[in-house]
């Protein structure tokens, strides 16, 4: 796809990913019965956290500093969460929404890194960082156990989306097909982990100490 077309497409998809992550951040603050200011802060930091780290590392302009729609989206999402009852978001909705943002952002982060000339393996890692860091910051600030400290498949789902994006680019497949397939694969893995409690094996001191 032509670079002049690819760049605005990724920018708009970035805003869509921000909206999903911002909602998860605002809802965490809402469930803790925080103020509108706190909801807005959580929406912003969750929405832009991963993308900010990505842009700083790949030498790109920090996306939410040059795109006025990003901050406006986070504010709008915070207001939306403020005026809706938390019972609307009970159950697994928060985890599923987070999984959607995770997969989409992993693809977008990888695609943007590749566009800026980052080699394949670091580009895939940029996708993982883009997808995971916002949620990690959210959980740490909220005093919740970070997803990184649990064995369930989370980073693995982001890594799957990122890896498929890189592989698709290397073999020269059409960008849209690669992005959609990679996002669906990562989200499918994350959804399966949520529904069926799929997890990687944890380190076992007893096994490691065997001769």
N, CA and C atoms as a LAMMPS dump frame, in Angstrom:
ITEM: TIMESTEP
0
ITEM: NUMBER OF ATOMS
633
ITEM: BOX BOUNDS ff ff ff
-5.0000000000000000e+02 5.0000000000000000e+02
-5.0000000000000000e+02 5.0000000000000000e+02
-5.0000000000000000e+02 5.0000000000000000e+02
ITEM: ATOMS id mol type element x y z
1 1 1 N 0.854 -1.196 0
2 1 2 C 0 0 0
3 1 3 C 0.884 1.239 0
4 2 1 N 0.508 2.267 -0.711
5 2 2 C 1.28 3.489 -0.772
6 2 3 C 1.429 4.11 0.608
7 3 1 N 2.659 4.632 0.899
8 3 2 C 2.944 5.157 2.238
9 3 3 C 2.069 6.347 2.584
10 4 1 N 1.738 7.195 1.56
11 4 2 C 0.887 8.35 1.852
12 4 3 C -0.502 7.919 2.294
13 5 1 N -0.945 6.74 1.833
14 5 2 C -2.244 6.216 2.257
15 5 3 C -2.116 5.5 3.589
16 6 1 N -1.025 4.761 3.768
17 6 2 C -0.844 3.943 4.964
18 6 3 C -0.794 4.78 6.231
19 7 1 N -0.088 5.926 6.181
20 7 2 C 0.094 6.725 7.38
21 7 3 C -1.228 7.22 7.969
22 8 1 N -2.103 7.897 7.209
23 8 2 C -3.373 8.331 7.811
24 8 3 C -4.26 7.173 8.23
25 9 1 N -4.183 6.037 7.522
26 9 2 C -4.973 4.869 7.927
27 9 3 C -4.551 4.421 9.316
28 10 1 N -3.241 4.309 9.53
29 10 2 C -2.748 3.899 10.846
30 10 3 C -3.104 4.929 11.918
31 11 1 N -3.062 6.215 11.553
32 11 2 C -3.407 7.258 12.522
33 11 3 C -4.857 7.132 12.975
34 12 1 N -5.771 6.897 12.035
35 12 2 C -7.173 6.763 12.4
36 12 3 C -7.428 5.481 13.181
37 13 1 N -6.748 4.409 12.813
38 13 2 C -6.889 3.172 13.564
39 13 3 C -6.308 3.319 14.962
40 14 1 N -5.268 4.144 15.09
41 14 2 C -4.723 4.439 16.408
42 14 3 C -5.799 5.053 17.308
43 15 1 N -6.574 5.977 16.756
44 15 2 C -7.632 6.619 17.537
45 15 3 C -8.679 5.588 17.966
46 16 1 N -9.005 4.657 17.076
47 16 2 C -9.971 3.609 17.429
48 16 3 C -9.429 2.727 18.546
49 17 1 N -8.153 2.379 18.464
50 17 2 C -7.547 1.593 19.536
51 17 3 C -7.508 2.35 20.842
52 18 1 N -7.216 3.636 20.768
53 18 2 C -7.221 4.483 21.967
54 18 3 C -8.585 4.45 22.639
55 19 1 N -9.647 4.52 21.85
56 19 2 C -11 4.544 22.413
57 19 3 C -11.28 3.279 23.223
58 20 1 N -10.87 2.129 22.706
59 20 2 C -11.116 0.871 23.418
60 20 3 C -10.344 0.827 24.717
61 21 1 N -9.046 1.158 24.652
62 21 2 C -8.236 1.129 25.862
63 21 3 C -8.667 2.207 26.849
64 22 1 N -9.028 3.378 26.343
65 22 2 C -9.469 4.456 27.237
66 22 3 C -10.712 4.028 28.01
67 23 1 N -11.607 3.303 27.35
68 23 2 C -12.804 2.828 28.038
69 23 3 C -12.444 1.884 29.182
70 24 1 N -11.502 0.981 28.943
71 24 2 C -11.116 0.067 30.027
72 24 3 C -10.502 0.836 31.19
73 25 1 N -9.715 1.86 30.891
74 25 2 C -9.121 2.653 31.966
75 25 3 C -10.164 3.425 32.748
76 26 1 N -11.093 4.068 32.035
77 26 2 C -12.139 4.832 32.704
78 26 3 C -13.021 3.929 33.559
79 27 1 N -13.315 2.728 33.068
80 27 2 C -14.179 1.82 33.822
81 27 3 C -13.501 1.303 35.081
82 28 1 N -12.196 1.099 35.026
83 28 2 C -11.48 0.7 36.238
84 28 3 C -11.61 1.791 37.303
85 29 1 N -11.42 3.048 36.904
86 29 2 C -11.568 4.155 37.848
87 29 3 C -13.001 4.283 38.337
88 30 1 N -13.981 4.057 37.439
89 30 2 C -15.386 4.148 37.829
90 30 3 C -15.738 3.081 38.858
91 31 1 N -15.224 1.88 38.654
92 31 2 C -15.508 0.805 39.6
93 31 3 C -14.904 1.094 40.973
94 32 1 N -13.866 1.924 41.001
95 32 2 C -13.259 2.341 42.273
96 32 3 C -13.923 3.595 42.837
97 33 1 N -15.002 4.061 42.159
98 33 2 C -15.786 5.217 42.593
99 33 3 C -14.928 6.487 42.688
100 34 1 N -14.128 6.718 41.647
101 34 2 C -13.265 7.88 41.601
102 34 3 C -13.979 9.067 40.96
103 35 1 N -13.312 10.225 40.949
104 35 2 C -13.883 11.45 40.395
105 35 3 C -13.772 11.45 38.868
106 36 1 N -14.452 12.413 38.242
107 36 2 C -14.386 12.546 36.789
108 36 3 C -12.955 12.845 36.344
109 37 1 N -12.239 13.633 37.134
110 37 2 C -10.841 13.933 36.795
111 37 3 C -10.018 12.649 36.756
112 38 1 N -10.228 11.781 37.739
113 38 2 C -9.485 10.526 37.78
114 38 3 C -9.889 9.618 36.63
115 39 1 N -11.188 9.563 36.323
116 39 2 C -11.636 8.775 35.177
117 39 3 C -10.954 9.246 33.898
118 40 1 N -10.873 10.578 33.73
119 40 2 C -10.251 11.131 32.532
120 40 3 C -8.77 10.79 32.48
121 41 1 N -8.1 10.905 33.613
122 41 2 C -6.675 10.577 33.668
123 41 3 C -6.447 9.111 33.319
124 42 1 N -7.253 8.221 33.887
125 42 2 C -7.098 6.793 33.605
126 42 3 C -7.4 6.5 32.137
127 43 1 N -8.407 7.17 31.582
128 43 2 C -8.722 6.977 30.167
129 43 3 C -7.54 7.396 29.296
130 44 1 N -6.943 8.53 29.619
131 44 2 C -5.826 9.043 28.821
132 44 3 C -4.592 8.163 28.954
133 45 1 N -4.198 7.836 30.177
134 45 2 C -2.96 7.095 30.371
135 45 3 C -3.074 5.671 29.823
136 46 1 N -4.262 5.084 29.914
137 46 2 C -4.442 3.744 29.37
138 46 3 C -4.506 3.785 27.851
139 47 1 N -5.164 4.809 27.323
140 47 2 C -5.311 4.908 25.88
141 47 3 C -4.019 5.2 25.147
142 48 1 N -3.164 6.041 25.721
143 48 2 C -1.98 6.491 24.973
144 48 3 C -0.677 5.91 25.498
145 49 1 N -0.721 5.173 26.603
146 49 2 C 0.526 4.709 27.23
147 49 3 C 1.405 3.896 26.297
148 50 1 N 0.851 2.839 25.723
149 50 2 C 1.642 1.976 24.858
150 50 3 C 2.101 2.677 23.593
151 51 1 N 1.21 3.445 22.974
152 51 2 C 1.565 4.155 21.756
153 51 3 C 2.631 5.218 21.984
154 52 1 N 2.617 5.839 23.158
155 52 2 C 3.629 6.84 23.479
156 52 3 C 5.015 6.214 23.556
157 53 1 N 5.133 5.097 24.281
158 53 2 C 6.415 4.408 24.383
159 53 3 C 6.887 3.972 22.998
160 54 1 N 5.983 3.43 22.194
161 54 2 C 6.327 3.015 20.828
162 54 3 C 6.899 4.157 20.017
163 55 1 N 6.198 5.297 20.01
164 55 2 C 6.635 6.413 19.183
165 55 3 C 7.975 6.968 19.644
166 56 1 N 8.19 7.023 20.951
167 56 2 C 9.477 7.494 21.454
168 56 3 C 10.613 6.565 21.037
169 57 1 N 10.364 5.277 21.047
170 57 2 C 11.411 4.307 20.717
171 57 3 C 11.719 4.244 19.223
172 58 1 N 10.719 4.447 18.37
173 58 2 C 10.968 4.348 16.925
174 58 3 C 11.274 5.701 16.291
175 59 1 N 11.278 6.762 17.099
176 59 2 C 11.609 8.078 16.581
177 59 3 C 10.501 8.755 15.814
178 60 1 N 9.261 8.379 16.113
179 60 2 C 8.112 9 15.45
180 60 3 C 7.555 10.125 16.329
181 61 1 N 6.868 11.098 15.741
182 61 2 C 6.173 12.096 16.573
183 61 3 C 5.16 11.39 17.472
184 62 1 N 5.134 11.756 18.75
185 62 2 C 4.193 11.117 19.677
186 62 3 C 2.78 11.41 19.197
187 63 1 N 2.049 10.361 18.863
188 63 2 C 0.826 10.489 18.072
189 63 3 C -0.224 11.379 18.703
190 64 1 N -0.354 11.332 20.025
191 64 2 C -1.428 12.107 20.632
192 64 3 C -1.038 13.572 20.844
193 65 1 N 0.238 13.895 20.602
194 65 2 C 0.663 15.285 20.668
195 65 3 C 0.438 16.011 19.335
196 66 1 N 0.257 15.253 18.27
197 66 2 C 0.065 15.872 16.956
198 66 3 C -1.33 15.628 16.394
199 67 1 N -2.086 14.749 17.032
200 67 2 C -3.445 14.454 16.583
201 67 3 C -4.442 14.904 17.648
202 68 1 N -5.158 15.997 17.415
203 68 2 C -6.062 16.528 18.439
204 68 3 C -7.23 15.606 18.763
205 69 1 N -7.512 14.64 17.889
206 69 2 C -8.639 13.754 18.128
207 69 3 C -8.371 12.763 19.259
208 70 1 N -7.125 12.482 19.536
209 70 2 C -6.81 11.457 20.534
210 70 3 C -7.232 11.914 21.928
211 71 1 N -6.77 13.082 22.356
212 71 2 C -7.142 13.592 23.679
213 71 3 C -8.646 13.809 23.776
214 72 1 N -9.242 14.314 22.685
215 72 2 C -10.685 14.523 22.682
216 72 3 C -11.424 13.2 22.828
217 73 1 N -10.91 12.155 22.195
218 73 2 C -11.524 10.829 22.307
219 73 3 C -11.464 10.326 23.74
220 74 1 N -10.32 10.482 24.388
221 74 2 C -10.183 10.038 25.779
222 74 3 C -11.139 10.791 26.698
223 75 1 N -11.265 12.109 26.491
224 75 2 C -12.203 12.895 27.298
225 75 3 C -13.628 12.437 27.053
226 76 1 N -13.987 12.212 25.8
227 76 2 C -15.337 11.752 25.494
228 76 3 C -15.64 10.397 26.103
229 77 1 N -14.671 9.493 26.06
230 77 2 C -14.856 8.17 26.648
231 77 3 C -15.023 8.275 28.162
232 78 1 N -14.237 9.154 28.789
233 78 2 C -14.354 9.335 30.239
234 78 3 C -15.744 9.857 30.607
235 79 1 N -16.253 10.816 29.836
236 79 2 C -17.597 11.34 30.091
237 79 3 C -18.649 10.258 29.89
238 80 1 N -18.463 9.442 28.863
239 80 2 C -19.386 8.349 28.602
240 80 3 C -19.424 7.383 29.784
241 81 1 N -18.247 7.016 30.287
242 81 2 C -18.182 6.104 31.438
243 81 3 C -18.783 6.752 32.688
244 82 1 N -18.589 8.067 32.842
245 82 2 C -19.089 8.789 34.011
246 82 3 C -20.617 8.762 34.074
247 83 1 N -21.26 8.836 32.912
248 83 2 C -22.718 8.919 32.875
249 83 3 C -23.392 7.572 32.637
250 84 1 N -22.665 6.489 32.736
251 84 2 C -23.27 5.165 32.594
252 84 3 C -23.056 4.365 33.873
253 85 1 N -24.047 3.583 34.289
254 85 2 C -23.889 2.791 35.517
255 85 3 C -22.89 1.659 35.321
256 86 1 N -22.109 1.374 36.354
257 86 2 C -21.087 0.337 36.238
258 86 3 C -21.691 -1.048 36.018
259 87 1 N -22.984 -1.224 36.38
260 87 2 C -23.594 -2.545 36.18
261 87 3 C -23.682 -2.903 34.702
262 88 1 N -23.635 -1.877 33.816
263 88 2 C -23.626 -2.161 32.39
264 88 3 C -22.371 -2.931 31.972
265 89 1 N -21.331 -2.792 32.757
266 89 2 C -20.022 -3.326 32.364
267 89 3 C -19.592 -4.504 33.232
268 90 1 N -20.549 -5.12 33.914
269 90 2 C -20.206 -6.263 34.763
270 90 3 C -19.859 -7.483 33.916
271 91 1 N -19.315 -8.491 34.575
272 91 2 C -18.964 -9.721 33.87
273 91 3 C -17.622 -9.604 33.176
274 92 1 N -17.535 -10.221 32.009
275 92 2 C -16.264 -10.306 31.3
276 92 3 C -16.085 -9.203 30.269
277 93 1 N -17.007 -8.239 30.244
278 93 2 C -16.938 -7.212 29.204
279 93 3 C -15.604 -6.489 29.225
280 94 1 N -15.137 -6.099 30.413
281 94 2 C -13.91 -5.325 30.52
282 94 3 C -12.727 -6.11 29.964
283 95 1 N -12.65 -7.392 30.3
284 95 2 C -11.538 -8.22 29.813
285 95 3 C -11.619 -8.417 28.307
286 96 1 N -12.833 -8.599 27.792
287 96 2 C -12.991 -8.81 26.355
288 96 3 C -12.661 -7.533 25.583
289 97 1 N -13.133 -6.392 26.08
290 97 2 C -12.813 -5.117 25.431
291 97 3 C -11.307 -4.875 25.451
292 98 1 N -10.682 -5.187 26.572
293 98 2 C -9.235 -5.038 26.676
294 98 3 C -8.537 -5.957 25.671
295 99 1 N -9.072 -7.167 25.484
296 99 2 C -8.498 -8.086 24.519
297 99 3 C -8.607 -7.575 23.087
298 100 1 N -9.715 -6.916 22.775
299 100 2 C -9.869 -6.316 21.447
300 100 3 C -8.821 -5.233 21.22
301 101 1 N -8.667 -4.364 22.222
302 101 2 C -7.67 -3.31 22.11
303 101 3 C -6.26 -3.872 22.038
304 102 1 N -6.009 -4.915 22.804
305 102 2 C -4.688 -5.543 22.818
306 102 3 C -4.293 -6.028 21.427
307 103 1 N -5.17 -6.791 20.789
308 103 2 C -4.855 -7.356 19.479
309 103 3 C -4.73 -6.264 18.417
310 104 1 N -5.675 -5.33 18.417
311 104 2 C -5.643 -4.268 17.412
312 104 3 C -4.398 -3.409 17.57
313 105 1 N -4.062 -3.063 18.799
314 105 2 C -2.91 -2.203 19.047
315 105 3 C -1.601 -2.914 18.76
316 106 1 N -1.547 -4.226 18.997
317 106 2 C -0.34 -4.985 18.666
318 106 3 C -0.082 -4.934 17.163
319 107 1 N -1.141 -5.083 16.381
320 107 2 C -1.012 -5.006 14.923
321 107 3 C -0.589 -3.6 14.503
322 108 1 N -1.25 -2.596 15.035
323 108 2 C -0.96 -1.214 14.655
324 108 3 C 0.452 -0.813 15.045
325 109 1 N 0.876 -1.213 16.245
326 109 2 C 2.226 -0.88 16.689
327 109 3 C 3.284 -1.501 15.804
328 110 1 N 3.066 -2.745 15.43
329 110 2 C 4.012 -3.429 14.552
330 110 3 C 4.044 -2.798 13.17
331 111 1 N 2.856 -2.522 12.614
332 111 2 C 2.777 -1.926 11.276
333 111 3 C 3.453 -0.557 11.242
334 112 1 N 3.253 0.234 12.272
335 112 2 C 3.86 1.563 12.302
336 112 3 C 5.371 1.462 12.441
337 113 1 N 5.848 0.527 13.277
338 113 2 C 7.286 0.343 13.428
339 113 3 C 7.926 -0.087 12.108
340 114 1 N 7.286 -1.002 11.397
341 114 2 C 7.8 -1.425 10.101
342 114 3 C 7.841 -0.259 9.121
343 115 1 N 6.809 0.583 9.182
344 115 2 C 6.755 1.739 8.295
345 115 3 C 7.92 2.688 8.554
346 116 1 N 8.374 2.775 9.798
347 116 2 C 9.484 3.648 10.149
348 116 3 C 10.839 2.96 10.01
349 117 1 N 10.858 1.812 9.357
350 117 2 C 12.118 1.164 9.055
351 117 3 C 12.703 0.313 10.162
352 118 1 N 11.927 -0.002 11.17
353 118 2 C 12.399 -0.856 12.251
354 118 3 C 12.488 -2.297 11.738
355 119 1 N 13.574 -3.023 12.033
356 119 2 C 13.694 -4.414 11.577
357 119 3 C 12.579 -5.296 12.129
358 120 1 N 12.352 -6.463 11.504
359 120 2 C 11.185 -7.296 11.849
360 120 3 C 11.048 -7.662 13.326
361 121 1 N 12.105 -8.167 13.954
362 121 2 C 11.967 -8.615 15.35
363 121 3 C 11.697 -7.443 16.293
364 122 1 N 12.482 -6.357 16.242
365 122 2 C 12.135 -5.203 17.087
366 122 3 C 10.755 -4.631 16.771
367 123 1 N 10.34 -4.702 15.499
368 123 2 C 9.009 -4.194 15.137
369 123 3 C 7.925 -5.014 15.824
370 124 1 N 8.111 -6.335 15.875
371 124 2 C 7.142 -7.177 16.579
372 124 3 C 7.105 -6.837 18.061
373 125 1 N 8.271 -6.566 18.645
374 125 2 C 8.317 -6.183 20.056
375 125 3 C 7.632 -4.838 20.284
376 126 1 N 7.74 -3.93 19.314
377 126 2 C 7.032 -2.654 19.419
378 126 3 C 5.527 -2.882 19.45
379 127 1 N 5.066 -3.883 18.698
380 127 2 C 3.646 -4.205 18.732
381 127 3 C 3.211 -4.702 20.092
382 128 1 N 4.034 -5.554 20.702
383 128 2 C 3.714 -6.064 22.041
384 128 3 C 3.689 -4.927 23.046
385 129 1 N 4.68 -4.04 22.972
386 129 2 C 4.731 -2.893 23.883
387 129 3 C 3.512 -2.003 23.689
388 130 1 N 3.165 -1.729 22.44
389 130 2 C 2 -0.884 22.16
390 130 3 C 0.728 -1.475 22.747
391 131 1 N 0.583 -2.787 22.63
392 131 2 C -0.637 -3.424 23.109
393 131 3 C -0.715 -3.598 24.603
394 132 1 N 0.426 -3.742 25.261
395 132 2 C 0.406 -4.143 26.676
396 132 3 C 0.662 -3.019 27.676
397 133 1 N 1.464 -2.031 27.298
398 133 2 C 1.943 -1.071 28.296
399 133 3 C 0.82 -0.244 28.903
400 134 1 N -0.148 0.192 28.094
401 134 2 C -1.244 1 28.643
402 134 3 C -2.002 0.268 29.728
403 135 1 N -2.315 -1.007 29.493
404 135 2 C -3.018 -1.797 30.5
405 135 3 C -2.19 -2.046 31.739
406 136 1 N -0.876 -2.203 31.56
407 136 2 C 0.011 -2.404 32.711
408 136 3 C 0.029 -1.149 33.582
409 137 1 N 0.178 0.016 32.946
410 137 2 C 0.175 1.275 33.7
411 137 3 C -1.143 1.445 34.441
412 138 1 N -2.248 1.14 33.759
413 138 2 C -3.576 1.245 34.389
414 138 3 C -3.662 0.388 35.647
415 139 1 N -3.229 -0.855 35.556
416 139 2 C -3.343 -1.776 36.685
417 139 3 C -2.447 -1.358 37.842
418 140 1 N -1.244 -0.891 37.516
419 140 2 C -0.324 -0.458 38.567
420 140 3 C -0.89 0.744 39.312
421 141 1 N -1.4 1.73 38.579
422 141 2 C -1.955 2.929 39.215
423 141 3 C -3.199 2.604 40.041
424 142 1 N -3.969 1.614 39.582
425 142 2 C -5.19 1.237 40.301
426 142 3 C -4.904 0.291 41.472
427 143 1 N -3.661 -0.128 41.62
428 143 2 C -3.322 -1.045 42.701
429 143 3 C -3.832 -2.449 42.467
430 144 1 N -4.033 -2.788 41.185
431 144 2 C -4.498 -4.129 40.836
432 144 3 C -3.305 -4.988 40.45
433 145 1 N -3.402 -6.319 40.633
434 145 2 C -2.32 -7.194 40.169
435 145 3 C -2.144 -7.049 38.654
436 146 1 N -0.928 -6.778 38.225
437 146 2 C -0.67 -6.617 36.802
438 146 3 C -0.891 -7.929 36.073
439 147 1 N -1.367 -7.812 34.837
440 147 2 C -1.59 -8.996 34.014
441 147 3 C -0.284 -9.747 33.792
442 148 1 N 0.847 -9.047 33.848
443 148 2 C 2.142 -9.701 33.658
444 148 3 C 2.466 -10.675 34.777
445 149 1 N 1.841 -10.489 35.938
446 149 2 C 2.115 -11.333 37.089
447 149 3 C 1.156 -12.51 37.167
448 150 1 N 0.363 -12.704 36.123
449 150 2 C -0.537 -13.856 36.078
450 150 3 C -0.2 -14.702 34.863
451 151 1 N -0.357 -16.023 34.951
452 151 2 C 0.071 -16.891 33.85
453 151 3 C -0.869 -16.916 32.655
454 152 1 N -2.056 -16.313 32.759
455 152 2 C -3.006 -16.397 31.651
456 152 3 C -2.452 -15.732 30.4
457 153 1 N -2.932 -16.166 29.244
458 153 2 C -2.403 -15.695 27.971
459 153 3 C -2.838 -14.256 27.708
460 154 1 N -1.883 -13.36 27.73
461 154 2 C -2.14 -11.948 27.466
462 154 3 C -1.05 -11.403 26.543
463 155 1 N 0.168 -11.34 27.062
464 155 2 C 1.277 -10.919 26.225
465 155 3 C 1.43 -11.866 25.038
466 156 1 N 1.162 -13.157 25.257
467 156 2 C 1.248 -14.145 24.183
468 156 3 C 0.294 -13.803 23.039
469 157 1 N -0.902 -13.328 23.375
470 157 2 C -1.866 -12.948 22.341
471 157 3 C -1.355 -11.748 21.541
472 158 1 N -0.76 -10.776 22.242
473 158 2 C -0.187 -9.625 21.544
474 158 3 C 0.978 -10.064 20.66
475 159 1 N 1.792 -10.986 21.169
476 159 2 C 2.931 -11.481 20.392
477 159 3 C 2.471 -12.215 19.139
478 160 1 N 1.361 -12.939 19.243
479 160 2 C 0.826 -13.634 18.072
480 160 3 C 0.411 -12.64 16.994
481 161 1 N -0.333 -11.607 17.379
482 161 2 C -0.755 -10.592 16.412
483 161 3 C 0.449 -9.887 15.792
484 162 1 N 1.419 -9.537 16.619
485 162 2 C 2.61 -8.843 16.124
486 162 3 C 3.399 -9.72 15.159
487 163 1 N 3.588 -10.974 15.532
488 163 2 C 4.371 -11.886 14.692
489 163 3 C 3.714 -12.108 13.344
490 164 1 N 2.4 -12.292 13.341
491 164 2 C 1.692 -12.499 12.082
492 164 3 C 1.764 -11.253 11.197
493 165 1 N 1.747 -10.084 11.812
494 165 2 C 1.877 -8.845 11.043
495 165 3 C 3.236 -8.764 10.362
496 166 1 N 4.275 -9.132 11.079
497 166 2 C 5.628 -9.126 10.517
498 166 3 C 5.749 -10.159 9.399
499 167 1 N 5.26 -11.369 9.646
500 167 2 C 5.348 -12.429 8.643
501 167 3 C 4.601 -12.03 7.372
502 168 1 N 3.416 -11.467 7.534
503 168 2 C 2.653 -11.037 6.372
504 168 3 C 3.373 -9.978 5.566
505 169 1 N 4.035 -9.045 6.273
506 169 2 C 4.784 -8.002 5.573
507 169 3 C 5.994 -8.588 4.85
508 170 1 N 6.659 -9.552 5.466
509 170 2 C 7.854 -10.147 4.859
510 170 3 C 7.533 -10.929 3.588
511 171 1 N 6.378 -11.578 3.559
512 171 2 C 6.026 -12.364 2.37
513 171 3 C 5.262 -11.538 1.343
514 172 1 N 4.991 -10.28 1.669
515 172 2 C 4.4 -9.374 0.701
516 172 3 C 2.904 -9.479 0.519
517 173 1 N 2.195 -9.921 1.551
518 173 2 C 0.741 -10.003 1.455
519 173 3 C 0.124 -8.608 1.552
520 174 1 N -1.105 -8.491 1.069
521 174 2 C -1.827 -7.218 1.144
522 174 3 C -1.995 -6.799 2.602
523 175 1 N -1.681 -5.521 2.886
524 175 2 C -1.678 -5.033 4.265
525 175 3 C -2.994 -5.311 4.988
526 176 1 N -4.116 -4.98 4.334
527 176 2 C -5.403 -5.106 5.007
528 176 3 C -5.694 -6.534 5.425
529 177 1 N -5.38 -7.487 4.547
530 177 2 C -5.622 -8.89 4.885
531 177 3 C -4.76 -9.318 6.064
532 178 1 N -3.523 -8.886 6.036
533 178 2 C -2.608 -9.235 7.126
534 178 3 C -3.095 -8.641 8.442
535 179 1 N -3.438 -7.359 8.422
536 179 2 C -3.859 -6.692 9.655
537 179 3 C -5.11 -7.326 10.243
538 180 1 N -6.084 -7.576 9.407
539 180 2 C -7.339 -8.16 9.892
540 180 3 C -7.1 -9.567 10.43
541 181 1 N -6.373 -10.378 9.667
542 181 2 C -6.099 -11.746 10.116
543 181 3 C -5.288 -11.789 11.399
544 182 1 N -4.275 -10.925 11.497
545 182 2 C -3.433 -10.91 12.69
546 182 3 C -4.22 -10.453 13.915
547 183 1 N -5.064 -9.425 13.739
548 183 2 C -5.87 -8.936 14.858
549 183 3 C -6.872 -9.993 15.321
550 184 1 N -7.52 -10.653 14.359
551 184 2 C -8.486 -11.69 14.72
552 184 3 C -7.808 -12.861 15.425
553 185 1 N -6.611 -13.224 14.974
554 185 2 C -5.897 -14.34 15.604
555 185 3 C -5.533 -14.006 17.045
556 186 1 N -4.989 -12.808 17.27
557 186 2 C -4.62 -12.415 18.628
558 186 3 C -5.824 -12.295 19.54
559 187 1 N -6.895 -11.682 19.015
560 187 2 C -8.105 -11.551 19.829
561 187 3 C -8.722 -12.909 20.104
562 188 1 N -8.71 -13.796 19.108
563 188 2 C -9.257 -15.142 19.316
564 188 3 C -8.512 -15.882 20.416
565 189 1 N -7.187 -15.762 20.428
566 189 2 C -6.406 -16.422 21.475
567 189 3 C -6.713 -15.816 22.841
568 190 1 N -6.802 -14.491 22.9
569 190 2 C -7.108 -13.83 24.175
570 190 3 C -8.51 -14.191 24.647
571 191 1 N -9.479 -14.231 23.736
572 191 2 C -10.846 -14.591 24.098
573 191 3 C -10.903 -16.025 24.615
574 192 1 N -10.189 -16.927 23.959
575 192 2 C -10.15 -18.315 24.426
576 192 3 C -9.543 -18.402 25.821
577 193 1 N -8.519 -17.587 26.075
578 193 2 C -7.902 -17.578 27.402
579 193 3 C -8.883 -17.1 28.467
580 194 1 N -9.701 -16.097 28.114
581 194 2 C -10.698 -15.57 29.055
582 194 3 C -11.789 -16.603 29.326
583 195 1 N -12.282 -17.216 28.269
584 195 2 C -13.424 -18.128 28.404
585 195 3 C -13.036 -19.482 29.002
586 196 1 N -11.828 -19.938 28.701
587 196 2 C -11.438 -21.295 29.108
588 196 3 C -10.244 -21.317 30.063
589 197 1 N -9.878 -20.138 30.588
590 197 2 C -8.782 -20.034 31.56
591 197 3 C -7.483 -20.659 31.044
592 198 1 N -7.169 -20.377 29.786
593 198 2 C -5.927 -20.881 29.215
594 198 3 C -4.749 -20.108 29.784
595 199 1 N -3.678 -20.818 30.093
596 199 2 C -2.517 -20.173 30.692
597 199 3 C -1.257 -20.926 30.321
598 200 1 N -0.139 -20.217 30.332
599 200 2 C 1.149 -20.852 30.145
600 200 3 C 1.571 -21.517 31.455
601 201 1 N 2.394 -22.564 31.394
602 201 2 C 2.865 -23.193 32.631
603 201 3 C 3.739 -22.235 33.431
604 202 1 N 3.566 -22.254 34.739
605 202 2 C 4.351 -21.401 35.627
606 202 3 C 5.653 -22.085 36.008
607 203 1 N 6.619 -21.275 36.386
608 203 2 C 7.898 -21.809 36.845
609 203 3 C 7.696 -22.655 38.093
610 204 1 N 8.3 -23.833 38.108
611 204 2 C 8.168 -24.751 39.24
612 204 3 C 9.547 -25.013 39.825
613 205 1 N 9.77 -24.527 41.025
614 205 2 C 11.069 -24.686 41.683
615 205 3 C 11.443 -26.158 41.837
616 206 1 N 10.442 -27.005 42.086
617 206 2 C 10.718 -28.425 42.29
618 206 3 C 11.249 -29.074 41.019
619 207 1 N 10.649 -28.707 39.875
620 207 2 C 11.105 -29.253 38.609
621 207 3 C 12.486 -28.731 38.267
622 208 1 N 12.701 -27.446 38.486
623 208 2 C 13.98 -26.819 38.134
624 208 3 C 15.134 -27.376 38.971
625 209 1 N 14.844 -27.84 40.178
626 209 2 C 15.918 -28.304 41.079
627 209 3 C 16.247 -29.769 40.879
628 210 1 N 15.515 -30.475 40.003
629 210 2 C 15.795 -31.885 39.782
630 210 3 C 17.116 -32.054 39.04
631 211 1 N 17.836 -33.122 39.39
632 211 2 C 19.108 -33.42 38.742
633 211 3 C 18.856 -33.911 37.31
